[in-house]
């Protein structure tokens, strides 16, 4: 018996966010949900998905010549939102139990893809995520926030249909997973 209540996923899995199992973490489930979740709590000028943001973060990691492990980490850094949704940063900082649940699930998702990230790798991912957020806010909300690091590349933030983003996300996870896993054996 698993702890807590479950959510029903796209493919019919009963997923227990408070007691997740690695076998229930699946790329298509993550890609489906993230391609339909809008960044900035829906306040951007147009729909821009978490999956598209994650793809751009992975591209930025590649442009910075970071390892495929970091690229995969960037691609999956918001994957817990596929099962938990998201909470805006100002509110999330007031919800320590939510943060703990999110961190535990995110760690398990990384494990499901063969990633045990170092502190340095996690820092790269955070820097890229923050820099991408700054860029997205400037381009899609006309709001400026500072980031400790600037992006190396520029990114197309135009609307991309959800099914196309979902396919790109799945393809990129598959490519990077094949690159990362053999090196860890």
C-alpha positions as CSV (number, residue, x, y, z in Angstrom):
1,X,0.0,0.0,0.0
2,X,1.4,3.4,-1.0
3,X,1.3,6.5,1.1
4,X,-1.3,9.3,0.3
5,X,-3.6,9.6,-2.6
6,X,-2.7,9.1,-6.3
7,X,-3.2,11.2,-9.4
8,X,-4.2,9.6,-12.7
9,X,-1.6,10.2,-15.4
10,X,-2.0,10.5,-19.2
11,X,-1.4,6.8,-19.8
12,X,-3.5,5.7,-16.9
13,X,-0.8,5.2,-14.2
14,X,-1.9,5.7,-10.6
15,X,1.0,7.9,-9.5
16,X,1.5,8.6,-5.8
17,X,3.3,12.0,-5.5
18,X,4.0,11.4,-1.8
19,X,5.3,7.9,-2.4
20,X,6.6,7.7,-5.9
21,X,8.0,4.6,-7.5
22,X,10.8,4.8,-10.2
23,X,8.9,2.3,-12.4
24,X,6.0,4.9,-12.7
25,X,8.3,7.7,-14.0
26,X,8.0,7.7,-17.8
27,X,9.2,10.0,-20.4
28,X,5.9,10.2,-22.3
29,X,4.1,11.1,-19.1
30,X,6.5,13.9,-18.3
31,X,6.5,15.2,-21.9
32,X,2.8,15.2,-22.1
33,X,2.3,17.1,-18.9
34,X,5.1,19.6,-19.3
35,X,4.1,20.4,-22.9
36,X,0.6,21.4,-21.5
37,X,1.9,23.4,-18.5
38,X,2.4,27.1,-19.1
39,X,5.4,29.0,-17.6
40,X,4.9,32.0,-15.5
41,X,1.6,30.8,-14.1
42,X,0.1,31.7,-17.5
43,X,1.0,35.3,-17.4
44,X,3.2,35.4,-20.5
45,X,2.0,37.1,-23.7
46,X,1.3,33.7,-25.3
47,X,1.4,30.1,-24.3
48,X,5.0,29.0,-23.6
49,X,5.3,25.5,-22.0
50,X,7.5,24.2,-19.3
51,X,8.7,21.5,-21.8
52,X,9.8,24.3,-24.3
53,X,11.6,26.0,-21.4
54,X,13.3,22.8,-20.5
55,X,14.4,22.1,-24.1
56,X,15.9,25.6,-24.2
57,X,17.7,25.0,-20.9
58,X,19.3,21.8,-22.4
59,X,20.3,23.8,-25.5
60,X,21.9,26.4,-23.3
61,X,23.9,23.7,-21.5
62,X,25.1,22.4,-24.8
63,X,26.1,25.9,-25.9
64,X,28.1,26.3,-22.7
65,X,29.9,23.0,-23.6
66,X,28.6,21.3,-20.5
67,X,28.4,17.5,-20.3
68,X,25.5,15.5,-21.7
69,X,24.7,14.7,-18.0
70,X,24.1,18.4,-17.3
71,X,22.1,18.7,-20.6
72,X,19.9,15.9,-19.5
73,X,19.6,17.4,-16.0
74,X,18.5,20.7,-17.6
75,X,16.0,18.9,-19.7
76,X,14.5,17.1,-16.7
77,X,15.0,19.9,-14.0
78,X,11.3,20.7,-13.9
79,X,10.0,17.1,-14.5
80,X,8.5,16.9,-11.0
81,X,6.0,19.5,-12.2
82,X,4.5,16.8,-14.4
83,X,3.2,15.1,-11.2
84,X,3.0,18.1,-8.8
85,X,2.2,21.0,-11.1
86,X,4.1,24.2,-10.2
87,X,3.9,26.8,-7.5
88,X,5.2,30.4,-8.2
89,X,8.5,31.2,-6.5
90,X,7.1,33.7,-4.0
91,X,4.6,31.2,-2.7
92,X,6.9,28.1,-3.0
93,X,9.3,29.8,-0.6
94,X,6.5,29.7,2.1
95,X,5.7,26.0,1.6
96,X,8.6,24.0,3.1
97,X,6.6,20.7,2.9
98,X,5.9,21.3,-0.8
99,X,9.6,22.0,-1.4
100,X,10.6,18.8,0.4
101,X,8.1,16.7,-1.6
102,X,9.3,18.4,-4.9
103,X,13.0,17.8,-4.1
104,X,12.4,14.2,-3.2
105,X,10.5,13.5,-6.4
106,X,12.9,15.4,-8.5
107,X,15.8,13.4,-7.1
108,X,13.9,10.2,-7.9
109,X,13.3,11.3,-11.5
110,X,17.0,12.0,-11.9
111,X,17.7,8.5,-10.6
112,X,15.2,7.0,-13.0
113,X,17.3,8.5,-15.8
114,X,20.6,7.4,-14.4
115,X,21.6,10.8,-13.0
116,X,23.3,11.3,-9.7
117,X,24.3,14.9,-10.0
118,X,27.2,16.6,-8.3
119,X,26.8,19.9,-6.5
120,X,28.7,21.6,-9.4
121,X,26.3,20.0,-12.0
122,X,23.3,21.1,-9.9
123,X,24.7,24.6,-9.7
124,X,25.1,24.7,-13.5
125,X,21.5,23.6,-13.9
126,X,20.3,26.3,-11.5
127,X,22.3,29.0,-13.2
128,X,20.9,28.1,-16.6
129,X,17.3,27.9,-15.2
130,X,17.6,31.3,-13.6
131,X,19.2,32.9,-16.7
132,X,16.5,31.4,-18.9
133,X,13.8,32.7,-16.5
134,X,15.3,36.2,-16.8
135,X,15.4,36.0,-20.6
136,X,11.8,34.7,-20.7
137,X,10.5,37.4,-18.4
138,X,12.2,40.1,-20.5
139,X,10.9,38.7,-23.8
140,X,7.4,37.4,-22.8
141,X,6.4,39.7,-20.0
142,X,8.5,42.8,-20.5
143,X,9.8,42.5,-16.9
144,X,13.5,42.6,-16.1
145,X,15.1,40.6,-13.3
146,X,18.8,40.1,-12.9
147,X,20.5,36.7,-13.2
148,X,23.9,35.9,-11.9
149,X,24.9,34.6,-15.3
150,X,23.8,35.6,-18.8
151,X,22.7,33.2,-21.5
152,X,25.3,32.2,-24.1
153,X,22.6,31.7,-26.8
154,X,19.4,33.3,-27.9
155,X,16.2,31.3,-28.1
156,X,13.0,31.3,-30.0
157,X,10.3,31.8,-27.5
158,X,7.4,31.9,-30.0
159,X,4.4,29.6,-29.6
160,X,5.1,26.0,-30.6
161,X,2.2,23.5,-30.7
162,X,2.1,21.3,-27.7
163,X,2.3,18.0,-29.6
164,X,5.4,19.2,-31.4
165,X,7.1,20.2,-28.2
166,X,6.1,16.9,-26.6
167,X,7.8,15.0,-29.5
168,X,10.9,17.2,-29.3
169,X,11.1,16.6,-25.6
170,X,10.8,12.8,-25.9
171,X,13.4,12.7,-28.7
172,X,15.9,14.8,-26.7
173,X,15.4,12.7,-23.6
174,X,16.0,9.5,-25.6
175,X,19.1,11.0,-27.3
176,X,20.7,12.2,-24.1
177,X,19.8,9.1,-22.0
178,X,21.6,6.9,-24.6
179,X,24.6,9.2,-24.3
180,X,24.7,9.3,-20.6
181,X,23.8,5.8,-19.4
182,X,26.7,3.9,-21.1
183,X,29.3,6.2,-19.5
184,X,27.9,5.4,-16.0
185,X,28.1,1.6,-16.3
